[in-house]
Amino acid sequence: MTNQFSTRLCFFLVVCFALVAAPVFSQGECRWNEGHFPQGPVGDVRAMAVYDDGSGPALYVGGWFKEAEGITVNSIAKWDGIRWSALKGVEPGGAGTDFPVEDLVVVDDGKDRFLAVGGQFMRAGGKRVWRAARWDGQRWLGFSGPRKMGFDDDVFSLEVFDDGSGSQQLYAGGWFVRAGGSRAFGVARWDGRRWHPVGNAEQPGILGAALDLVVVRSGPLEGLYAVGVIVDVARLQADAVARWDGERWVPLPGQPRIWDARAAVQFEDGDGQGLYVAGRGWDYGEWARASLNRWDGQEWNGVPGTFYPNEMNGSFRALLVFDDGSGPALYAGGEFKLLGENGSENIARLTCVSTKSVEVQK
């Protein structure tokens, strides 16, 4: 998935990579903005996706900004390798969206192909869309369904997932309790015509907020996960992660008490497949709170080097697996300071031989 926090890390890497992983480039010479590269969005970039509208693949960026290269774009813009342009559509009322874009994902269900956009906005290209919209390369379309309504609260995450039906369908996560006019708590599914709750009659979704949706596409952890603040009524506690089992959302067992969960990603480390979850700190007792935690399908472990207050201050907000040529590594971005010999600020690279042996690199 391209979620609202993980995609920010891509721009963090562009800005910080020379400091974070400088040895990677010791074999050659790298230069920033070689030749002409026009000024990009002026403001906060929160999401990115590559989408081909028929004129070739292009980079689309979303966030909270007004201009790119002096052009009014309003929170979403297209970079085709030469210039920035706005997504205006055919409706009057200007370009882009009226409030922030939080996530972007390309949807191709075999019949339609479009760029799905979610966020805090109410209008896209002048059309009232209620926090989620489709860009088909020429115009903006809503996800309103038969009741002509989108979401009653913010959409923070978008993913595509095949739940066994044989087609990739769009899933949205956020703070909402209604989608398309129907009850859908925290997570909703778009079937091409309308939104459906991802839950059952007793509980049509999750109680709380899905700040990130993560799909693990193979292996023992395969499935769809919701990350955020998830209220488990049966146990009278809040969890960070729940998995969709096809009928209901099931909190992963044994979760330590959480403060806040922001993002997750699947990462193959030295001990095999793991689901890594980032946040402001999970309580392991005696004031030890880990900001990065690993689920292996059986148990949770706080990742060494990320315990507050002895090993780090602050929190992770974004996770991304990236291979710079030396093998896949887990990159974490946020607002933090790692302490100790290999300390760093706001972005760090995690390499693992196993979860017992972890090295955090500048």
Buried (B, 14 or more C-beta within 10 A) or exposed (E): BBBBBBBBBBBBBEEBBEEBBEEBEEEEEEEEEEEEEEEBBEBBBBBBBEBEBEEEEBBBBBBBBBBBBEBEBBBBBBBEEEEBBBBBBEBEEBBBBBBBBBBBBBBEBEEEBBBBBBBBBBBBBBBBBBBBBBBBBEBBBBBBBEEEBBBBBBBBBBBBBEBEEEBBBBBBBBBBBBBBBBBBBBBBBBEEEBBBBBBEEEBBBBBBBBBBBBBBEEEEBEBBBBBBBBBBEEEEEBBBBBBBEEEBBEBBEEBBBBBBBBBBBBBEBEBEBBBBBBBBBBBBEEEBBBBBBBBBEEEBBBBBBBBBEEBBBBBBBBBBBBEBEEEEBBBBBBEBEBBEEEBBBBBBBBBBEEBEEBEBBB
